[in-house]
Structure formats: C-alpha cells, structure tokens
Amino acid sequence: MKNMNKLLGMGALSLMMMACTTNPITGRKTLQLANEQEISAAALQQYRETLSKSKIISGTTAAKSVQNVGARIKNAANNYYRSIGREGDLTNYQWEFNLLDDKQVNAWCMPGGKVAVYTGILPISKTDAGLAVVLGHEISHALAGHGNERISQAMVAQYGGAILGSTTSGQMASIFQQVYPIGAQVALLKYGRSQELEADEMGLYLMSMAGYDPREAQPFWQRMEAASTNSGTPEFLSTHPSPENRRADLDKHMPKALEYYKTAGGKI
C-alpha cells in the first residue's frame, strides 16, 4: 500500500509537471490542469446570461471604439501567436466585445475571449489608447490562462491528486461557478498580485503590437488611482498591485513595449 501511494503521488506529480504552461510573451510558468474547451463552454454560458440581464450599447461612438480597439488587440495577439508557432493556443477563442450600460468602473475578459466593458470606465479611459490599456490588460488575463490557473488551484485544493485528468462535468461546473460567480459580479475573478502584474506587462506589449502608444498606460493608471481616491476603490482595482509597484513595473517593461510599438509603425 505504501508503494502504491508513492506511485500515485509520483503519477500526480508527473501530471502536474505536464500541465505546467509557459506564457509565450512573459515567460511566466503556471499550473493549468483544467480542460480549456470545458472552461470556454462554461464561460460562454455565463457571458450569455450576463448579456441577457444587461443593457448592451451598440452603434454609438463609444461602442464602436470598444469593438475597434478590441479587434486590433485581438488581431495583434493572433499575429504574435502565429509568428511563434503557437496559434493552437487560441483555438478555443471566439472573440466578442460588448459595451454594457453600467456605472461600475470595470471591464473583463472571460476565457475564450468574451469581453465586456462597462460605461463607468469610459470617463477614465478617455481615449482609444486609454481603452487599449484596459482591453490589453483584461485580454491578457484570458490569454495567460489566469482563469485556468485559479480553477486549477481550486481543483487541487478541493480534490487533490484524485482530480487530475478525471474532472467530471459536474465538478467543473461547480468549480467554475466558485471562481466566476453568477450574478452582478459575474466574471470578476479575484486574481493574485502576480497575475495582475503579468496582465500589466502582457497588456502593455499587446497594445503596443496593436499600434497604441504604451506611454499612455501610466496616465491611465494615474487617472484610475485618482478616481479611487475620490470615490473609493472600484472593482477594477480591488486585487491590483499598489500604484508604486505598478509604476515601477510599467517603467521596467516600457523599453520592450516601445520596440513593439515602433515595429507596429508607431512614432517614438
């Protein structure tokens, strides 16, 4: 029995090592055990439910900006992943960008590319470049598999090694609903600080690849911080790193971002 337990433990460890994923843009390694198709299917269901209970704005200048900026960042990501031979990573993505009439200062991207921007964040984003900071950051959460990472952590915490490779649809649905709660706070997954900083870095590069000036990131986050000082911390910032850490990280990654921006035809 002792040897059997040892073998099972070694098998679980091997499976977990096989499930280790490397972000092709930042190089960060994460454990992603969950099936991406199942996650995308669950996300689509949640997204449709959210839209059915929301007022979707279409045809306005703001709505068109959300669509256009989102499409440019999506295309930049597709081109980058294709250029490094990892286009297969995006197989399950069916992109969709919607502007919702809601005073919350928030935006999110669910696994599979389902994006919502709330009108409450528009006075802070101000321009397409500011919106690119928001969408680059949120899209990066999805592309980096942060949802899968958090779901995987919940899987291991609840079921241990027994869950590896044997998730039932019921178990996945239960875990998904814990991580992405249904209702007003749908898709507001509480990311960790390392995930937020990675989304900052990756989002900075993606907006640059899409032709938006990455130097607009610092002013955007300054406006966001000012808004939080005046009216309390918005949901968008609830798990984000401190302003000092964010500023330092953006400065550190700016030279590389400017290279991507220059390649995309931006003026330095």
Secondary structure, DSSP 8 states (H G I E B T S, - for coil): -HHHHHHHHHHHHHHHHHTEEE-TTT--EEE--S-HHHHHHHHHHHHHHHHHTS-EE-SSHHHHHHHHHHHHHHHHHHHHHHHTT-GGGGTT---EEEEE---SS-EEEETTTEEEEEGGGHHHH-SHHHHHHHHHHHHHHHHTTHHHHHHHHHHHHHHGGGGTT---HHHHHHHHHHHS-SSTTTT-----HHHHHHHHHHHHHHHHHTT--GGGHHHHHHHHHHHHHHH---GGGTT---HHHHHHHHHHHHHHHHHHHHHTT---
